[in-house]
Structures are given as C-alpha cells and as structure tokens.
Amino acid sequence: MTTLKTSVLGIDFENPFILSSAPPTAKIESLDKAFTLGWGGAVLKTITPDNLEMIEASQRYATWKMGNKVCGFENIELLSHLTVQQWLDGIKYLKQKHPTKVQIASIMAPVIKEEWQKLVKTFNNSEVDAFELNFSCPHGMPEKGIGMAIGTNPEISAMITGWVMEVAQKPVFVKLSPNVTNIAEIVKAVEKAGANGFAAINTVQSLMGIDLDTFEPMPNVNGKTTFGGYSGISVKPIGLRCVAQIRQNSALPILGMGGISNWHDAAEYMTVGADVVQVCTEVMVNGYAIIGAMKQGLLNYLENKGFNSPADLKNKAITNLSAHEKLPKSKQVYPHIDDELCVKCAKCVTICDESEHSALALTNGHIEVDKEACVGCSLCSHICPKSAIKMG
Ligand SMILES: Cc1cc2nc3c(=O)[nH]c(=O)nc-3n(C[C@H](O)[C@H](O)[C@H](O)COP(=O)(O)O)c2cc1C
C-alpha cells in the first residue's frame, strides 16, 4: 500500500507537505485551520527574543504578475509579533488538538550565545518537534547583523549552530539563503558544527521595480524601499538548484522549498534530495485548501511509479546532475513538428532566426528543419504555443 507517511530524524510526518515559516504560520488560529485541512505540519513564523524590536513598514509587498497570475511576491516583512509565552501556549494548544502534526520552531536571535541558548532551552521544554534556525531572512535583519548576515558567513553560521547544538534537545535544521555565491561552503561549515539537517530556500533578495513617473521603488514605503525577499513560483528553479547542491554536499535531511505550487513541484524537490517540502506563497495566493490536491496528486504519482512512500523518491535525480564537461554531448537531437498541432504561427522560425541558427523556415504551409543549420538547442520546442514540436 502506497503511503504519504515519511519519517525524518525520528519525527513522523503523516504527509510530506508542511507550511513554511511565514504569514500562514503567524497565528495559532491559522495553524489550527491548516492542520484541520490536512497539512502534515508547520514551521512557525520566526520567533525572536521579546525585546528584539519589530517595526513593520507599509507597504510590505510588491508582486510580479503575468496577466492575473501571481508569479512571485517581494516582501519586506519582519518576524513574528507574538511573544515567546504566546507561542508556548499556542504550541501546547495545537499539540493537544492535533497530536500527529509536526510543529517546528523557527528561531532567530542577536549574535549572542546566551540569547540563542535561552530561546532553545525555552522551546526544549515545549511540544515542538524540532528547531529551524533562521540564518537567511534577507531584509531588515541583516542590518542588525542577523538573518542573512549570518547565513552568508560560514564562520558565524558554524559558531551559532555550535551554540545551539550545545543545548538543543530536539533535531536542528538550519535554514539557508540562496543569496550566496557558494552554498556548499555554508553547508559544510554548518554540518561540521553539528546541525542535524537543512531547510532551503529562504527568499531571494530582490528589487521588484521602479515607478517611472515618480522614480519611487517598490514596495513603496512613503517613496522609499529596501531590497526585499522574492518568493513564489518563479523562484522554483533557484530553490531546486540550491536543494540539489545541498544534497551534493551533504547526506543530512533536507526540508526543501521555494516556489512549490503543486504535487509535481514537490516531487521534483524530492528527486534532488528533499525529505519533506514546505510551502508559503502558493498558500497565501490560493489558500490552505490546496493541500487536498497536493496530497492526492503525489499519492497517485507514487502509486503509478510503484513507490511505497516519498522516501523512495528521494535523490532519484541526483546522479543525473553533472559538470558541463561530463555531459554526454556526442548525440544531437532535432525538432519534429506535428503538422496537426502546428498553427503555422512561425514563432519557432523567429526565435531560431534571432537566436543565431536560422534552421527553421515556413515553406508551403509547413515548418521545415535544416538539419545542417540546426544545433538541437530546443528553443523552438519551448516557444511553440501548441506544443507541436518535440525534440528527438
Ligand atoms: C511574507 C513572507 C514572510 C516570510 N517570513 C519568514 C520568516 O519569518 N521566517 C522564515 O524563515 N522565512 C520566512 N519567509 C520565507 C518562506 O518561509 C519561504 O522560505 C520562501 O517564501 C520560499 O517559499 P515559497 O516560494 O513557497 O514562498 C517568508 C516569506 C514570505 C513571502
């Protein structure tokens, strides 16, 4: 019998879909609703010491849209506004009501050993199942020397991980930033310092746009902005790449995220190393109820592939990632045009002409391929609005 159940470091997940630390996990009532609807767990909105100042800006968001479709958000939101005691009470309430749901405490503190250890000790004595160390928030916090300022520095990342590991009585995942030149460096430093696993990615540092009448940037905070964090479906290729690179450099468990909007995205993350996946922006855009289709879709896929559980999918694609020089380059593929699907729009001809090769022509109502000129790059197949071109 195929199941969605999976286990990571002794923590049992009834399904591998959990909410990431963000607005959907900022309130106890919201978490209650999400668990009732079927999410396997949640990483709580990042908890900080009560005395860490958290003054939010208005506006906090800008969006990247194609028509009405949200491709991504930029946000400049800060961290949780609940006190430590409110979280402790909420976590207890949620564990009583939803005992099978996994709760992970995301935490962040100033770079002071006592502050990190105090937070960890406090939540050691709570019902949370694990910790996630937020070393990766790209806005607001780096100015205070925390968030991404930690996660872009291997020495500081290792030092804080070490402090946490001295006292943590639950598994510790370190949440990494994609905004680094070499993620492997951070992965190795943090693993050496004793971390039990990784979470990735946090948001991608961004500047959404500029109003060309006023020259005010977005999100517009009374005429000014700051660089923010980009999330949602358009960051998936970046998240997938980071998770794959973490897996190439470590065998520890990974909570993968970034642009996951359906079961298919989630499955792809698992093939490059994710044990469990997290979702934020898609839930904000389309609601907690998307979990139903995600679970059913993944279950169907696993069944059809003859897999017993998500664990069987883990790392399946990782050995297919290689250095460019080691790619099997001896064989070239060519476009095959399905005349029944082709509407002769000639978009493929234009892209091929303007992108160097001029290997396609619309001749006598048919797209002809000049095999001498074609380099098998595949651009034509991606631009075709009718999926009438297959490479082979
Ligand atoms: C509005 C907003 C607030 C967020 N706040 C946090 C946070 O407090 N802590 C954290 O670790 N990540 C935070 N994130 C990052 C998400 O947890 C997640 O890593 C990122 O959005 C990528 O996933 P997604 O593409 O599914 O949204 C936030 C993201 C958004 C959009």
The ligand as a Gaussian input file, in Angstrom:
#p B3LYP/6-31G(d) Opt

LIG

0 1
 C        5.635000      37.404000       3.536000
 C        6.688000      36.381000       3.841000
 C        7.205000      36.290000       5.133000
 C        8.178000      35.345000       5.431000
 N        8.648000      35.252000       6.713000
 C        9.581000      34.305000       7.022000
 C       10.012000      34.123000       8.357000
 O        9.549000      34.769000       9.300000
 N       10.966000      33.187000       8.581000
 C       11.488000      32.408000       7.593000
 O       12.340000      31.548000       7.862000
 N       11.066000      32.553000       6.313000
 C       10.127000      33.466000       6.007000
 N        9.661000      33.581000       4.733000
 C       10.237000      32.720000       3.671000
 C        9.399000      31.470000       3.432000
 O        9.318000      30.674000       4.592000
 C        9.977000      30.629000       2.278000
 O       11.292000      30.252000       2.628000
 C       10.030000      31.377000       0.965000
 O        8.907000      32.215000       0.818000
 C       10.099000      30.427000      -0.240000
 O        8.963000      29.596000      -0.314000
 P        7.694000      29.908000      -1.272000
 O        8.218000      30.192000      -2.649000
 O        6.826000      28.678000      -1.170000
 O        7.028000      31.117000      -0.695000
 C        8.666000      34.494000       4.416000
 C        8.129000      34.579000       3.131000
 C        7.141000      35.498000       2.827000
 C        6.567000      35.560000       1.438000

